[in-house]
Amino acid sequence: MKYVLLTAAVLAFFAFGYFLMDRIDRFLCENQKAIQNEESDSKNTQILLSSDLTDDEILKEIHGFKKNHSKTGMLLYDKNMNTFY
């Protein structure tokens, strides 16, 4: 009788584990799809500001870009030094 109860308990444990892992797997797949959709929506946009623009024109371009893109980050590149700031 002990072995029957032990076997039933182990089978119940495995069934519960199977259904729990199935739910976790579906949850992770949905999250991965949501993350991929969010990444595809937020594409990198670049603006090129040449050196012949005045400071006011550069600031106007930057402000216009920031109005259209709420999450703005800037990366400055110095061509002569070949470095990023």
C-alpha positions as CSV (number, residue, x, y, z in Angstrom):
1,M,0.0,0.0,0.0
2,K,2.9,2.4,0.8
3,Y,4.3,1.9,-2.7
4,V,1.0,2.6,-4.4
5,L,0.7,5.9,-2.5
6,L,4.3,6.8,-3.2
7,T,3.9,6.0,-6.9
8,A,0.7,8.1,-7.0
9,A,2.4,11.0,-5.2
10,V,5.4,10.9,-7.6
11,L,3.1,10.8,-10.7
12,A,1.1,13.7,-9.3
13,F,4.3,15.6,-8.7
14,F,5.4,15.0,-12.3
15,A,2.0,16.0,-13.7
16,F,2.1,19.2,-11.7
17,G,5.6,20.0,-12.8
18,Y,4.8,19.3,-16.4
19,F,1.8,21.7,-16.4
20,L,3.8,24.3,-14.4
21,M,6.7,24.2,-16.9
22,D,4.2,24.4,-19.8
23,R,2.7,27.6,-18.4
24,I,6.2,29.1,-17.7
25,D,7.3,28.3,-21.3
26,R,4.2,30.0,-22.8
27,F,4.8,33.0,-20.6
28,L,8.5,33.3,-21.6
29,C,7.6,33.0,-25.3
30,E,5.0,35.8,-25.1
31,N,7.6,38.0,-23.3
32,Q,10.2,37.3,-25.9
33,K,7.8,38.2,-28.7
34,A,6.9,41.4,-26.9
35,I,10.5,42.3,-26.5
36,Q,11.3,41.6,-30.1
37,N,8.3,43.8,-31.2
38,E,9.5,46.6,-29.0
39,E,13.0,46.4,-30.4
40,S,11.8,46.4,-34.0
41,D,9.7,49.5,-33.2
42,S,12.6,51.4,-31.8
43,K,15.0,51.6,-34.7
44,N,18.1,53.7,-34.5
45,T,17.9,57.0,-36.3
46,Q,20.9,59.0,-37.3
47,I,21.3,62.6,-38.3
48,L,24.5,63.9,-39.9
49,L,25.6,67.4,-39.0
50,S,28.3,68.7,-41.3
51,S,31.0,71.1,-40.1
52,D,29.8,73.9,-42.3
53,L,26.6,74.4,-40.2
54,T,26.5,77.2,-37.7
55,D,26.0,76.4,-34.0
56,D,22.5,77.8,-34.1
57,E,21.6,75.5,-37.1
58,I,23.1,72.5,-35.3
59,L,21.1,73.3,-32.1
60,K,17.9,73.7,-34.2
61,E,18.4,70.3,-35.8
62,I,19.1,68.6,-32.4
63,H,16.0,70.2,-30.8
64,G,13.8,69.2,-33.7
65,F,15.1,65.7,-33.5
66,K,14.4,65.5,-29.8
67,K,10.8,66.7,-30.3
68,N,10.1,63.8,-32.6
69,H,12.0,61.2,-30.6
70,S,11.3,61.1,-26.9
71,K,14.1,58.7,-26.0
72,T,17.0,60.4,-27.5
73,G,20.6,59.6,-26.8
74,M,23.5,61.3,-28.5
75,L,26.9,59.9,-29.6
76,L,29.4,62.4,-30.9
77,Y,32.1,61.3,-33.3
78,D,35.3,63.3,-34.0
79,K,36.5,62.4,-37.5
80,N,39.9,63.8,-37.0
81,M,40.6,62.0,-33.7
82,N,38.6,58.9,-34.9
83,T,36.9,58.6,-31.5
84,F,33.4,58.7,-30.0
85,Y,32.3,61.0,-27.1
